[in-house]
């Protein structure tokens, strides 16, 4: 949908291990930070889109998650829509908030994503993540993954999916091995993604991991599922992120569109789609969303100044370079080798540290991407600042059905 909405304020917690804090504490911090950043009172909000993916399985809170955290934050009375869409939950909430503002239903809306993934029993977390597939087909999916791993000689990837690790790492590992076979991509190039994002994350005070890693250190880390070592896999994390979305009329009233204002980011496009039973010749879900987002925003890849994308694994980031049109198929490794996607390069990607280093509390991830890009476009990213950034793109996918993401959201923002 072509949008006519603006981001007036953003807020975010540090991502990480917050065993002592609950969803209400994390979400409340992000919401109040976003309200303060926008310079508005909570009473001015007309609706709230509240994203969470796994609280029902991990904390037991179901059905009224948004109402619970908003009540604790001193907010309510407005319509509250609870959004659950796997790892794309928060980007879906943002999409819906921007859509309702764009169609004239509201002038000021909150979109917030919040999640707690840490559990004393890691198997509970892995099983929650594994619920983002067709559970009636889970045994078949796991058997297919193990058979493919055995055929490719990937010993670490044989067994343990969903118990010792998120089964999604096995999806990514399988795709990585296919990319290596098709294009000659190397494990060192995948490690280069993790090393780059570790540098970016070291500059982000809200990132879960802040130590810088070399390619050699990434390669020497414990193997999870070939070719993925631990730093090539996004971590479990807790956290929350929030944005205040406003109409053009409200943006003008807040002074965001006045001459010389450094604040106010326009939502140029936000494309949200789900997968479907494919017919021969159908495009992939990710490719379709990217194509529509470029068309709706009147952008081409060379217009982009900074990108936040869904690097749930290092190979996923490299593959998405190609799908976004940053390079030709099979040339993602070259972009890493050339430093093109590093800060100071031609097109910096995941300046926040990405999911790999900033962290991946799944219900918060999509809005955390928006927070980073808004701060980049407003010149507020500090040591991570991309000079002169004017156009940004966020890509966030979630779940798996039929061999691809179940939900996909691509958003284009501009200064």
Secondary structure, DSSP 8 states (H G I E B T S, - for coil): -EEEEEEEEEEE---B--TT--HHHHHHHHHHHHHHHHT--GGG--EEEEE-SSHHHHT---S-HHHHHHHHTT--SSEEEEE--GGGHHHHHHHHHHHHHHTTS-SEEEEEEEE----SSHHHHHHHHHTTB-GGGHHHHHHHHHHHHHHHT-STTSS-BTTTB-HHHHHHHHHHHHHHHHH---HHHHHHHHHHHHHHHHT-TT-S------HHHHHHS-EEETTEEGGGB----BEEEEEEEEEHHHHHHTTTTSTT----EEEEEEEEEE-----TT---HHHHHHHHHHHHHT--GGG-SEEE---SBHHHHHHHHHHTTSS-TT-HHHHHHHTTTSTTSSSEE-TT-HHHHT---TTTHHHHHHHHHHHHHTT--GGG--TT--EEEEEEEE-BBTTB-SEEEEEEEE-
